[in-house]
Every structure is written in C-alpha cells, then in structure tokens.
C-alpha cells in the first residue's frame, strides 16, 4: 500500500473531481475524524446560510443532485480533504494541480488563487447560473463509449444544424466521451455514433447542456462573477481544462474558467500532459474515485490514490 513516504512531490499531481462524484454521506467521516475538516463544513454552512453539510450527509439525493447544491458540496468536500492533507502531511506540495470541470475551482483554491469564502460564493453562483441556463435553454448530454474522439467530433458536426448544436463536452478518457447540446442534436449524434461503431450511447439524467454553446445565455453573468472574484496567481501551476496547458497567472486562470463554461473539458489531454512532465501519481482530493479510474485508462502505468475519506488519510499515513 502506498504511503506518504512513497510519494515524491516532484512526480505527484493532485486532482479534484466534478459533478457525478457526489453521493449522500460524502465527507461525513472526514469531518468526524478530523476537527479541521469539520471546521471547513461548518464555515461553508455559515457562509451559505443553510446546512449544506446536512444535505451532503443525509440527503435526500434529489436535493444533493440539484446542481446549485452539487457544485458547492463537491467543492467543500475537496477543500476539507485538502485542508486535512495539509495539516497531516505538512510541507508536501504536489508539482501540479488539475480539476475536472467544477473541480478546477477546487484546484484554484488549493493553489491559493482564491480564498475559500470567495471560491465558495463563486461555486454557488456557477451552479445557479448553469441551472438558469438549463431552464432558459434546455439541453441534454450523453456518454458515448468505445469510439475515438475524431470520429465522434465528425458525428457531432454532422448531427448539428445552425439552430441545434451538439459538441464534445468531456473528453474523459479513451473510450469514454460525453457529448452535450440541443436535445434533438444529441439524439441524432447518439444514433450517428452507434452507426459509426460506438459500443453504447447513454443519455445522462440532466437537463443542462454543460460545456456547450447552450451555456452562452449566462456567459456574460459568469464572466462578471469571475472578474469580481479577483483571482490571484496560483502558488502551484494548474493544467487548465480548456487547452490542457500549464497556467498559474491570475489572468490566464480567470480566462480558463470563464471559457470552460462553453468549452470541452480536455481531461485525457490533461493527464497526458502531466505524464509528460514526469507525473506518475495522481491523488484525487474529494468525493469518490471517478478521476482515479479515468487516470488508469489514460496512463495505465500511473498510480491513482483516493483521498476523500478518513480511511484514505489513515492509509496514506502508513
């Protein structure tokens, strides 16, 4: 079992999950085992003006899965895990950070580009705006399995019309890609993908077309929210979602999370970019093990380590 003594900071990345990793009960054992984690949850409850921790720990699932709650829940869990890590393993600094979609804001906060309270407000606003976009401009998303991205890009282009766009939203790993856009265009792309050799095309239970042009209706408001947050330079470089390149400058970070709203999450390229830097260990800070699984598909020789529960922290202690 890998412990902190086995980890080399120069070959370690910390990654932060996005939507889809949430589950009722998330973070509870961490808060019970570590007072510093508990303090993060209490501060979040106070800042939000309601008990987000109760929603996270007790549900119901439909309330947790409302994007206005899901996004801050994932962010707070990640920040609680990061805070505990910094306390228990003081002095260990990974070489690079990355986050999947919403997780990029967690990475920004871990890197010091945003203070916790400002980041939480921004994350909550992100959820509100994305929900509003879904209400104004309903869309859909689908996971497409076992098809290469170039073929799927061509399928999406063929399935799109001037009024109904579908595009690649998340390049999660070889063989697992999510498309997003107008409902009819997504449906056409699913059929086109299967005709082009995809093993499966599975509609996702969402009404929000994340990372697509359907988010354009709230882009100006999101840009303003990011500008008002006043990002600083990150103390550790991030690999951004939009172009999968290293960024740490405040202006570049702001542009990346603004552009991310309508742009593809280049997760496969992100992991490969980290691997080219010599990263061979990816620690997932927060809920679940989705990113650990994706990393193994993208870079089979890399190690993925979950760090979202008290047991995960104890395992790292050795």
C-alpha positions as YAML, in Angstrom:
chain: A
units: angstrom
residues:
- id: 1
  name: UNK
  ca: [0.00, 0.00, 0.00]
- id: 2
  name: UNK
  ca: [1.33, 3.43, -0.99]
- id: 3
  name: UNK
  ca: [2.03, 5.78, 1.91]
- id: 4
  name: UNK
  ca: [3.17, 9.39, 2.04]
- id: 5
  name: UNK
  ca: [6.77, 8.18, 2.40]
- id: 6
  name: UNK
  ca: [6.48, 6.58, -1.03]
- id: 7
  name: UNK
  ca: [5.30, 9.77, -2.73]
- id: 8
  name: UNK
  ca: [7.69, 12.10, -4.50]
- id: 9
  name: UNK
  ca: [6.25, 15.65, -4.66]
- id: 10
  name: UNK
  ca: [8.02, 16.20, -7.98]
- id: 11
  name: UNK
  ca: [6.10, 13.36, -9.61]
- id: 12
  name: UNK
  ca: [2.76, 13.87, -7.84]
- id: 13
  name: UNK
  ca: [-0.33, 15.72, -9.05]
- id: 14
  name: UNK
  ca: [-3.45, 16.50, -7.06]
- id: 15
  name: UNK
  ca: [-6.73, 16.28, -8.99]
- id: 16
  name: UNK
  ca: [-10.19, 17.43, -7.92]
- id: 17
  name: UNK
  ca: [-13.48, 15.83, -9.05]
- id: 18
  name: UNK
  ca: [-16.51, 17.41, -10.70]
- id: 19
  name: UNK
  ca: [-20.19, 16.62, -10.96]
- id: 20
  name: UNK
  ca: [-21.05, 12.94, -10.96]
- id: 21
  name: UNK
  ca: [-18.86, 12.13, -7.96]
- id: 22
  name: UNK
  ca: [-21.39, 13.24, -5.34]
- id: 23
  name: UNK
  ca: [-23.16, 10.75, -3.04]
- id: 24
  name: UNK
  ca: [-25.23, 11.09, 0.10]
- id: 25
  name: UNK
  ca: [-22.92, 10.72, 3.09]
- id: 26
  name: UNK
  ca: [-19.98, 12.38, 1.34]
- id: 27
  name: UNK
  ca: [-17.43, 13.88, 3.71]
- id: 28
  name: UNK
  ca: [-19.14, 12.91, 6.93]
- id: 29
  name: UNK
  ca: [-16.50, 10.51, 8.24]
- id: 30
  name: UNK
  ca: [-13.77, 13.01, 7.35]
- id: 31
  name: UNK
  ca: [-15.50, 15.70, 9.42]
- id: 32
  name: UNK
  ca: [-15.99, 13.32, 12.34]
- id: 33
  name: UNK
  ca: [-12.38, 12.13, 12.32]
- id: 34
  name: UNK
  ca: [-10.60, 15.47, 11.78]
- id: 35
  name: UNK
  ca: [-11.65, 18.71, 13.52]
- id: 36
  name: UNK
  ca: [-10.07, 20.77, 10.74]
- id: 37
  name: UNK
  ca: [-12.37, 19.11, 8.20]
- id: 38
  name: UNK
  ca: [-15.36, 19.68, 10.44]
- id: 39
  name: UNK
  ca: [-14.44, 23.35, 10.61]
- id: 40
  name: UNK
  ca: [-14.49, 23.59, 6.80]
- id: 41
  name: UNK
  ca: [-18.03, 22.17, 6.67]
- id: 42
  name: UNK
  ca: [-19.23, 24.49, 9.44]
- id: 43
  name: UNK
  ca: [-17.74, 27.52, 7.73]
- id: 44
  name: UNK
  ca: [-19.45, 26.56, 4.49]
- id: 45
  name: UNK
  ca: [-22.81, 26.19, 6.25]
- id: 46
  name: UNK
  ca: [-22.36, 29.61, 7.83]
- id: 47
  name: UNK
  ca: [-21.33, 31.31, 4.59]
- id: 48
  name: UNK
  ca: [-24.18, 29.78, 2.60]
- id: 49
  name: UNK
  ca: [-26.81, 30.46, 5.24]
- id: 50
  name: UNK
  ca: [-28.11, 26.88, 5.31]
- id: 51
  name: UNK
  ca: [-26.80, 23.46, 6.31]
- id: 52
  name: UNK
  ca: [-25.14, 22.18, 3.17]
- id: 53
  name: UNK
  ca: [-23.45, 19.56, 5.33]
- id: 54
  name: UNK
  ca: [-26.86, 18.16, 6.29]
- id: 55
  name: UNK
  ca: [-27.78, 17.84, 2.61]
- id: 56
  name: UNK
  ca: [-24.44, 16.16, 1.92]
- id: 57
  name: UNK
  ca: [-24.64, 13.74, 4.81]
- id: 58
  name: UNK
  ca: [-28.34, 12.98, 4.99]
- id: 59
  name: UNK
  ca: [-29.78, 13.86, 1.60]
- id: 60
  name: UNK
  ca: [-32.26, 13.38, 0.12]
- id: 61
  name: UNK
  ca: [-30.42, 12.56, -3.07]
- id: 62
  name: UNK
  ca: [-32.63, 14.71, -5.28]
- id: 63
  name: UNK
  ca: [-31.70, 17.80, -3.25]
- id: 64
  name: UNK
  ca: [-27.99, 16.94, -3.30]
- id: 65
  name: UNK
  ca: [-28.18, 16.31, -7.05]
- id: 66
  name: UNK
  ca: [-29.63, 19.77, -7.76]
- id: 67
  name: UNK
  ca: [-26.64, 21.45, -9.39]
- id: 68
  name: UNK
  ca: [-26.90, 24.50, -7.11]
- id: 69
  name: UNK
  ca: [-26.11, 22.14, -4.22]
- id: 70
  name: UNK
  ca: [-23.98, 19.54, -6.01]
- id: 71
  name: UNK
  ca: [-21.31, 22.01, -7.04]
- id: 72
  name: UNK
  ca: [-20.68, 23.55, -3.61]
- id: 73
  name: UNK
  ca: [-20.94, 20.10, -2.00]
- id: 74
  name: UNK
  ca: [-18.15, 18.73, -4.17]
- id: 75
  name: UNK
  ca: [-16.07, 21.86, -3.66]
- id: 76
  name: UNK
  ca: [-16.43, 21.81, 0.13]
- id: 77
  name: UNK
  ca: [-15.59, 18.11, 0.35]
- id: 78
  name: UNK
  ca: [-12.48, 18.63, -1.77]
- id: 79
  name: UNK
  ca: [-11.38, 21.58, 0.34]
- id: 80
  name: UNK
  ca: [-11.94, 19.64, 3.55]
- id: 81
  name: UNK
  ca: [-9.78, 16.80, 2.21]
- id: 82
  name: UNK
  ca: [-7.08, 19.23, 1.05]
- id: 83
  name: UNK
  ca: [-7.10, 21.01, 4.43]
- id: 84
  name: UNK
  ca: [-6.64, 17.73, 6.29]
- id: 85
  name: UNK
  ca: [-3.85, 16.70, 3.95]
- id: 86
  name: UNK
  ca: [-2.03, 19.99, 4.53]
- id: 87
  name: UNK
  ca: [-2.39, 19.52, 8.29]
- id: 88
  name: UNK
  ca: [-1.38, 15.87, 8.48]
- id: 89
  name: UNK
  ca: [1.35, 15.94, 5.83]
- id: 90
  name: UNK
  ca: [2.67, 19.45, 6.35]
- id: 91
  name: UNK
  ca: [5.23, 20.56, 3.79]
- id: 92
  name: UNK
  ca: [4.24, 18.18, 0.98]
- id: 93
  name: UNK
  ca: [3.46, 20.22, -2.14]
- id: 94
  name: UNK
  ca: [2.46, 18.49, -5.35]
- id: 95
  name: UNK
  ca: [4.08, 19.65, -8.57]
- id: 96
  name: UNK
  ca: [0.83, 20.33, -10.40]
- id: 97
  name: UNK
  ca: [-2.90, 20.61, -9.82]
- id: 98
  name: UNK
  ca: [-5.89, 19.90, -12.05]
- id: 99
  name: UNK
  ca: [-9.63, 19.69, -11.67]
- id: 100
  name: UNK
  ca: [-12.37, 18.18, -13.80]
- id: 101
  name: UNK
  ca: [-14.88, 20.90, -14.73]
- id: 102
  name: UNK
  ca: [-16.18, 22.20, -11.37]
- id: 103
  name: UNK
  ca: [-13.07, 20.63, -9.82]
- id: 104
  name: UNK
  ca: [-10.92, 23.29, -11.49]
- id: 105
  name: UNK
  ca: [-12.27, 25.81, -8.96]
- id: 106
  name: UNK
  ca: [-11.22, 23.45, -6.17]
- id: 107
  name: UNK
  ca: [-7.75, 23.31, -7.72]
- id: 108
  name: UNK
  ca: [-7.64, 27.10, -7.90]
- id: 109
  name: UNK
  ca: [-8.46, 27.32, -4.22]
- id: 110
  name: UNK
  ca: [-5.89, 24.69, -3.24]
- id: 111
  name: UNK
  ca: [-3.33, 26.71, -5.21]
- id: 112
  name: UNK
  ca: [-4.15, 29.89, -3.35]
- id: 113
  name: UNK
  ca: [-5.67, 31.71, -6.33]
- id: 114
  name: UNK
  ca: [-8.93, 32.14, -4.41]
- id: 115
  name: UNK
  ca: [-9.67, 32.30, -0.69]
- id: 116
  name: UNK
  ca: [-12.19, 29.69, 0.49]
- id: 117
  name: UNK
  ca: [-15.08, 32.06, 1.16]
- id: 118
  name: UNK
  ca: [-14.72, 33.80, -2.22]
- id: 119
  name: UNK
  ca: [-14.41, 30.47, -4.03]
- id: 120
  name: UNK
  ca: [-17.48, 29.02, -2.33]
- id: 121
  name: UNK
  ca: [-19.54, 32.05, -3.36]
- id: 122
  name: UNK
  ca: [-18.27, 31.67, -6.94]
- id: 123
  name: UNK
  ca: [-19.01, 27.94, -6.99]
- id: 124
  name: UNK
  ca: [-22.54, 28.53, -5.74]
- id: 125
  name: UNK
  ca: [-23.03, 31.21, -8.39]
- id: 126
  name: UNK
  ca: [-21.77, 28.81, -11.04]
- id: 127
  name: UNK
  ca: [-24.41, 26.28, -10.04]
- id: 128
  name: UNK
  ca: [-27.16, 28.91, -10.04]
- id: 129
  name: UNK
  ca: [-26.19, 30.20, -13.47]
- id: 130
  name: UNK
  ca: [-25.91, 26.75, -15.02]
- id: 131
  name: UNK
  ca: [-29.31, 25.83, -13.64]
- id: 132
  name: UNK
  ca: [-30.73, 29.06, -15.08]
- id: 133
  name: UNK
  ca: [-29.20, 28.25, -18.46]
- id: 134
  name: UNK
  ca: [-30.88, 24.85, -18.38]
- id: 135
  name: UNK
  ca: [-34.24, 26.43, -17.62]
- id: 136
  name: UNK
  ca: [-33.87, 29.04, -20.37]
- id: 137
  name: UNK
  ca: [-32.34, 26.72, -22.93]
- id: 138
  name: UNK
  ca: [-32.98, 23.06, -22.04]
- id: 139
  name: UNK
  ca: [-30.45, 20.64, -23.42]
- id: 140
  name: UNK
  ca: [-29.08, 17.19, -22.92]
- id: 141
  name: UNK
  ca: [-25.89, 15.19, -22.53]
- id: 142
  name: UNK
  ca: [-24.90, 11.62, -23.36]
- id: 143
  name: UNK
  ca: [-21.96, 9.35, -22.66]
- id: 144
  name: UNK
  ca: [-20.56, 7.64, -25.74]
- id: 145
  name: UNK
  ca: [-18.40, 4.56, -25.24]
- id: 146
  name: UNK
  ca: [-15.67, 2.96, -27.34]
- id: 147
  name: UNK
  ca: [-15.33, 5.48, -30.15]
- id: 148
  name: UNK
  ca: [-12.35, 7.66, -30.94]
- id: 149
  name: UNK
  ca: [-12.71, 11.38, -30.44]
- id: 150
  name: UNK
  ca: [-12.01, 12.36, -34.04]
- id: 151
  name: UNK
  ca: [-14.83, 10.14, -35.27]
- id: 152
  name: UNK
  ca: [-17.19, 11.48, -32.61]
- id: 153
  name: UNK
  ca: [-16.30, 15.08, -33.49]
- id: 154
  name: UNK
  ca: [-17.29, 14.34, -37.08]
- id: 155
  name: UNK
  ca: [-20.52, 12.70, -35.90]
- id: 156
  name: UNK
  ca: [-21.39, 15.76, -33.80]
- id: 157
  name: UNK
  ca: [-20.70, 18.10, -36.71]
- id: 158
  name: UNK
  ca: [-22.98, 16.05, -38.96]
- id: 159
  name: UNK
  ca: [-25.71, 15.93, -36.30]
- id: 160
  name: UNK
  ca: [-25.65, 19.70, -35.72]
- id: 161
  name: UNK
  ca: [-27.71, 22.35, -37.50]
- id: 162
  name: UNK
  ca: [-27.41, 26.14, -37.24]
- id: 163
  name: UNK
  ca: [-30.11, 26.10, -34.57]
- id: 164
  name: UNK
  ca: [-29.30, 22.79, -32.87]
- id: 165
  name: UNK
  ca: [-25.67, 22.25, -31.88]
- id: 166
  name: UNK
  ca: [-24.11, 19.18, -30.26]
- id: 167
  name: UNK
  ca: [-20.44, 19.02, -29.32]
- id: 168
  name: UNK
  ca: [-17.91, 17.07, -27.30]
- id: 169
  name: UNK
  ca: [-18.21, 18.27, -23.69]
- id: 170
  name: UNK
  ca: [-15.91, 15.97, -21.72]
- id: 171
  name: UNK
  ca: [-13.03, 14.03, -23.24]
- id: 172
  name: UNK
  ca: [-12.83, 11.86, -20.13]
- id: 173
  name: UNK
  ca: [-10.62, 9.01, -21.31]
- id: 174
  name: UNK
  ca: [-10.05, 6.86, -24.38]
- id: 175
  name: UNK
  ca: [-13.38, 5.16, -24.93]
- id: 176
  name: UNK
  ca: [-15.42, 7.43, -22.65]
- id: 177
  name: UNK
  ca: [-16.56, 10.75, -24.08]
- id: 178
  name: UNK
  ca: [-19.54, 12.93, -23.15]
- id: 179
  name: UNK
  ca: [-21.43, 15.00, -25.71]
- id: 180
  name: UNK
  ca: [-23.67, 17.96, -24.94]
- id: 181
  name: UNK
  ca: [-26.10, 20.28, -26.68]
- id: 182
  name: UNK
  ca: [-29.63, 20.63, -28.00]
- id: 183
  name: UNK
  ca: [-31.76, 17.61, -27.16]
- id: 184
  name: UNK
  ca: [-32.60, 16.71, -30.78]
- id: 185
  name: UNK
  ca: [-28.99, 17.13, -31.88]
- id: 186
  name: UNK
  ca: [-27.76, 14.94, -29.02]
- id: 187
  name: UNK
  ca: [-30.26, 12.27, -30.05]
- id: 188
  name: UNK
  ca: [-29.06, 12.41, -33.66]
- id: 189
  name: UNK
  ca: [-25.43, 12.24, -32.54]
- id: 190
  name: UNK
  ca: [-26.15, 9.19, -30.37]
- id: 191
  name: UNK
  ca: [-27.57, 7.34, -33.36]
- id: 192
  name: UNK
  ca: [-24.73, 8.54, -35.56]
- id: 193
  name: UNK
  ca: [-22.15, 7.41, -33.02]
- id: 194
  name: UNK
  ca: [-23.63, 3.92, -32.84]
- id: 195
  name: UNK
  ca: [-23.68, 3.73, -36.62]
- id: 196
  name: UNK
  ca: [-20.01, 4.78, -36.61]
- id: 197
  name: UNK
  ca: [-19.08, 1.94, -34.28]
- id: 198
  name: UNK
  ca: [-19.65, 3.20, -30.74]
- id: 199
  name: UNK
  ca: [-20.37, 0.38, -28.32]
- id: 200
  name: UNK
  ca: [-23.01, 2.35, -26.46]
- id: 201
  name: UNK
  ca: [-24.51, 5.84, -26.31]
- id: 202
  name: UNK
  ca: [-26.21, 6.52, -22.99]
- id: 203
  name: UNK
  ca: [-28.34, 9.61, -22.28]
- id: 204
  name: UNK
  ca: [-27.49, 11.28, -18.97]
- id: 205
  name: UNK
  ca: [-30.20, 12.27, -16.50]
- id: 206
  name: UNK
  ca: [-29.62, 16.02, -16.84]
- id: 207
  name: UNK
  ca: [-31.46, 18.97, -18.35]
- id: 208
  name: UNK
  ca: [-28.34, 21.12, -18.54]
- id: 209
  name: UNK
  ca: [-26.09, 21.04, -21.60]
- id: 210
  name: UNK
  ca: [-22.85, 21.74, -19.74]
- id: 211
  name: UNK
  ca: [-19.75, 22.74, -21.70]
- id: 212
  name: UNK
  ca: [-21.75, 23.60, -24.79]
- id: 213
  name: UNK
  ca: [-22.94, 26.71, -26.60]
- id: 214
  name: UNK
  ca: [-26.26, 26.43, -24.76]
- id: 215
  name: UNK
  ca: [-24.42, 27.99, -21.82]
- id: 216
  name: UNK
  ca: [-23.98, 31.19, -23.85]
- id: 217
  name: UNK
  ca: [-27.13, 32.67, -22.29]
- id: 218
  name: UNK
  ca: [-25.35, 33.05, -18.93]
- id: 219
  name: UNK
  ca: [-21.79, 33.61, -20.19]
- id: 220
  name: UNK
  ca: [-21.75, 37.36, -19.52]
- id: 221
  name: UNK
  ca: [-23.00, 36.86, -15.97]
- id: 222
  name: UNK
  ca: [-20.41, 34.16, -15.35]
- id: 223
  name: UNK
  ca: [-17.63, 36.33, -16.74]
- id: 224
  name: UNK
  ca: [-18.67, 39.11, -14.38]
- id: 225
  name: UNK
  ca: [-18.75, 36.76, -11.39]
- id: 226
  name: UNK
  ca: [-15.23, 35.52, -12.16]
- id: 227
  name: UNK
  ca: [-13.93, 39.06, -12.66]
- id: 228
  name: UNK
  ca: [-15.43, 40.16, -9.34]
- id: 229
  name: UNK
  ca: [-13.83, 37.20, -7.54]
- id: 230
  name: UNK
  ca: [-10.40, 38.76, -8.16]
- id: 231
  name: UNK
  ca: [-8.23, 35.70, -8.75]
- id: 232
  name: UNK
  ca: [-4.59, 35.80, -7.74]
- id: 233
  name: UNK
  ca: [-1.65, 33.92, -9.20]
- id: 234
  name: UNK
  ca: [-1.58, 30.28, -8.11]
- id: 235
  name: UNK
  ca: [1.29, 29.11, -5.91]
- id: 236
  name: UNK
  ca: [1.25, 25.82, -7.82]
- id: 237
  name: UNK
  ca: [0.65, 25.51, -11.57]
- id: 238
  name: UNK
  ca: [-2.61, 24.09, -12.88]
- id: 239
  name: UNK
  ca: [-3.30, 22.25, -16.09]
- id: 240
  name: UNK
  ca: [-6.36, 24.09, -17.37]
- id: 241
  name: UNK
  ca: [-9.43, 22.36, -18.78]
- id: 242
  name: UNK
  ca: [-9.75, 24.43, -21.92]
- id: 243
  name: UNK
  ca: [-6.33, 23.98, -23.53]
- id: 244
  name: UNK
  ca: [-4.69, 21.37, -21.25]
- id: 245
  name: UNK
  ca: [-1.60, 23.53, -20.71]
- id: 246
  name: UNK
  ca: [0.12, 24.75, -17.55]
- id: 247
  name: UNK
  ca: [-1.21, 28.03, -16.20]
- id: 248
  name: UNK
  ca: [-0.61, 29.92, -12.95]
- id: 249
  name: UNK
  ca: [-1.08, 33.60, -13.85]
- id: 250
  name: UNK
  ca: [-4.26, 35.13, -12.43]
- id: 251
  name: UNK
  ca: [-5.40, 36.44, -15.81]
- id: 252
  name: UNK
  ca: [-4.90, 33.09, -17.51]
- id: 253
  name: UNK
  ca: [-6.70, 31.27, -14.71]
- id: 254
  name: UNK
  ca: [-9.67, 33.63, -14.95]
- id: 255
  name: UNK
  ca: [-9.91, 33.21, -18.71]
- id: 256
  name: UNK
  ca: [-9.75, 29.43, -18.41]
- id: 257
  name: UNK
  ca: [-12.66, 29.10, -16.01]
- id: 258
  name: UNK
  ca: [-14.65, 31.64, -18.00]
- id: 259
  name: UNK
  ca: [-14.07, 29.85, -21.31]
- id: 260
  name: UNK
  ca: [-14.67, 26.49, -19.64]
- id: 261
  name: UNK
  ca: [-18.40, 27.23, -19.49]
- id: 262
  name: UNK
  ca: [-18.84, 26.54, -23.21]
- id: 263
  name: UNK
  ca: [-15.65, 24.59, -23.90]
- id: 264
  name: UNK
  ca: [-14.58, 20.98, -23.79]
- id: 265
  name: UNK
  ca: [-13.02, 19.53, -20.65]
- id: 266
  name: UNK
  ca: [-9.81, 18.07, -22.06]
- id: 267
  name: UNK
  ca: [-9.23, 15.52, -19.32]
- id: 268
  name: UNK
  ca: [-7.43, 12.94, -21.45]
- id: 269
  name: UNK
  ca: [-5.04, 15.63, -22.66]
- id: 270
  name: UNK
  ca: [-4.64, 16.94, -19.10]
- id: 271
  name: UNK
  ca: [-3.49, 13.58, -17.74]
- id: 272
  name: UNK
  ca: [-1.19, 13.02, -20.71]
- id: 273
  name: UNK
  ca: [0.31, 16.48, -20.26]
- id: 274
  name: UNK
  ca: [1.01, 15.68, -16.60]
- id: 275
  name: UNK
  ca: [2.56, 12.35, -17.56]
- id: 276
  name: UNK
  ca: [4.89, 14.12, -19.99]
- id: 277
  name: UNK
  ca: [6.02, 16.28, -17.04]
- id: 278
  name: UNK
  ca: [7.05, 13.14, -15.19]
- id: 279
  name: UNK
  ca: [3.92, 12.83, -13.05]
- id: 280
  name: UNK
  ca: [3.29, 9.20, -12.18]
- id: 281
  name: UNK
  ca: [0.99, 9.60, -9.16]
- id: 282
  name: UNK
  ca: [-2.41, 11.32, -9.14]
- id: 283
  name: UNK
  ca: [-4.06, 11.96, -5.75]
- id: 284
  name: UNK
  ca: [-7.83, 12.57, -6.01]
- id: 285
  name: UNK
  ca: [-8.87, 15.02, -3.28]
- id: 286
  name: UNK
  ca: [-12.58, 14.84, -2.57]
- id: 287
  name: UNK
  ca: [-15.59, 12.67, -3.28]
- id: 288
  name: UNK
  ca: [-15.33, 9.29, -4.94]
- id: 289
  name: UNK
  ca: [-12.77, 7.73, -7.25]
- id: 290
  name: UNK
  ca: [-14.00, 8.75, -10.69]
- id: 291
  name: UNK
  ca: [-10.77, 10.52, -11.62]
- id: 292
  name: UNK
  ca: [-8.62, 7.68, -10.28]
- id: 293
  name: UNK
  ca: [-10.44, 5.38, -12.69]
- id: 294
  name: UNK
  ca: [-10.03, 7.75, -15.63]
- id: 295
  name: UNK
  ca: [-6.33, 8.20, -14.92]
- id: 296
  name: UNK
  ca: [-5.78, 4.43, -15.10]
- id: 297
  name: UNK
  ca: [-7.43, 4.32, -18.52]
- id: 298
  name: UNK
  ca: [-5.39, 7.23, -19.85]
- id: 299
  name: UNK
  ca: [-2.00, 6.44, -18.28]
- id: 300
  name: UNK
  ca: [-2.01, 2.76, -17.27]
- id: 301
  name: UNK
  ca: [1.41, 2.96, -15.62]
- id: 302
  name: UNK
  ca: [0.37, 5.83, -13.35]
- id: 303
  name: UNK
  ca: [-0.95, 5.32, -9.84]
- id: 304
  name: UNK
  ca: [-4.21, 6.84, -8.67]
- id: 305
  name: UNK
  ca: [-4.75, 7.40, -4.95]
- id: 306
  name: UNK
  ca: [-8.13, 8.41, -3.46]
- id: 307
  name: UNK
  ca: [-8.10, 10.99, -0.69]
- id: 308
  name: UNK
  ca: [-11.63, 11.78, 0.36]
- id: 309
  name: UNK
  ca: [-12.29, 9.73, 3.48]
- id: 310
  name: UNK
  ca: [-10.73, 9.33, 6.89]
- id: 311
  name: UNK
  ca: [-9.65, 5.83, 5.88]
- id: 312
  name: UNK
  ca: [-7.84, 7.25, 2.86]
- id: 313
  name: UNK
  ca: [-5.88, 9.64, 5.09]
- id: 314
  name: UNK
  ca: [-5.01, 6.85, 7.52]
- id: 315
  name: UNK
  ca: [-3.83, 4.66, 4.64]
- id: 316
  name: UNK
  ca: [-1.50, 7.44, 3.48]
- id: 317
  name: UNK
  ca: [-0.07, 7.71, 6.98]
- id: 318
  name: UNK
  ca: [1.02, 4.08, 6.72]
...
